[in-house]
Structure formats: structure tokens, C-alpha cells
Amino acid sequence: MEATAQIGPSIRIKGNISAQEPLTIAGEVIGSIDVTGYHLVLTEAAQVDADVIAHTVVIGGSLNGRLCAEGAVVIQATATIAGEMIAPAVSVGDGAQLQGKFEITGTRRASLPA
């Protein structure tokens, strides 16, 4: 079983996060998050203003920025998202708030636009 790194609800990070393991964020992040090839979870308490790259992403909190997922994105009912998203598959829970540009790419590999 693979361990998951955690950023707790009292933690605030301004800068770039890069991880070679799954990551769960419950705090605040301003900058960028790169967990290419791994799972990212933004809990209901998460406040993220960042460009994000991950394999799969589950969003329960707030995300403002660009998101690129190699796999699926699951947007929970508690999520608020503003920005750009590129992913091969996206599911959205009733009540989620979305604003921006969303590109559902199917099976081809996604990448963030320049």
C-alpha cells in the first residue's frame, strides 16, 4: 500500500509543490502543484490557487487555476472551481460550482496549454 502525503488544514504554502507520491491537501496552497502520475485529493477545507498537474484528482474544496489530469477528475458537490481544466474524463456532483474553460479530451494524453 502506498502512503499519501498530507497538507493539513492549518498549513498555508506559497510556492511550488512537487511530489512523487499521492497527495491530500486540506490547507491553503498558492503557486503550483505537480504530482504527475499520482492521485491528488483536495478536501472540502482546501483552498488552492495554483496550476495543478496530477494523474487523477478529487476536488471537494476550492480550486482557482489551471488543472491538467492524465486520468479522471471527480468534482464533488462541495467544490468551487474557477479556471481551465483539461482531462480525459470528468464527473461533476450536483451542487458543484464551476466557472471557466473545460476540455474533456477523451483518451488522448492531456497537457497544460502554454
Summary of the structure (lengths in Angstrom):
residues: 114
radius of gyration: 12.7
end to end distance: 35.5
largest distance: 37.6
contacts: 375
relative contact order: 0.15
helix: 0%
strand: 64%
